[in-house]
Amino acid sequence: MRPATLDPEPDGSVESLSEEELFEVLANHRRRYVLRVLSGSDAHDIGSLAETVAAWEKGTTVERVAREDRKSVYTALQQLHLPKLHNAGLVVYDKDRGTVRPTAAKEEVNIYLDVVRGNDLPWHEYYLALSAVSAALLLVAWLDFFPFGLLPDAGWAGLVVLSFFVSAVFHYRSHEQARIGVRNRPPSE
């Protein structure tokens, strides 16, 4: 890992971090929340970061966060989490101005934050299975096996197209919701 001093500008890549060091940085939920809040190249002040992180931790809105919770998160971000993210090259933390902005390296670690959770079926496996079921359905419909022969082939083809369309819409929506910095609440971890 890099020295504990705050460099004026991290180099914008995580190549110098081992995977183990990166996982150590990402092991804390507050640091992951900070990375989720930061989007684009906009600078954020520590106060707004602390409010958002405290709200996510308490499962409430920013307006309902207690002053003590906000202060506790603010102090922890300022003294521990932001310097650690800065030294890892994931953010530029300007302690004097009280601002934080993401580096290009933040985009490199999104893959570590956007993972398949629990027993979710990966999308590539889902589409492979949907294709196999669709091909089998169209084959038995084309061969006029009962009861598949009761509906015209165009009807079965339309059903297959509709199933792919519905799947693609659902996949798109779930992908958009899982993107970092897109939602007002972090994905459940």
Secondary structure, 3 states (H helix, E strand, C coil): CCCCCCCCCCCCCCCCCCHHHHHHHHCCHHHHHHHHHCCCCCCEEHHHHHHHHHHHHHCCCHHHCCHHHHHHHHHHHHHHHHHHHHHCCCEEEECCCCEEEECHHHHHHHHHHCCCCCCCCCHHHHHHHHHHHHHHHHHHHHCCCCCHHHCCHHHHHHHHHHHHHHHHHHHHHHHHHHCCCCCCCCCCC
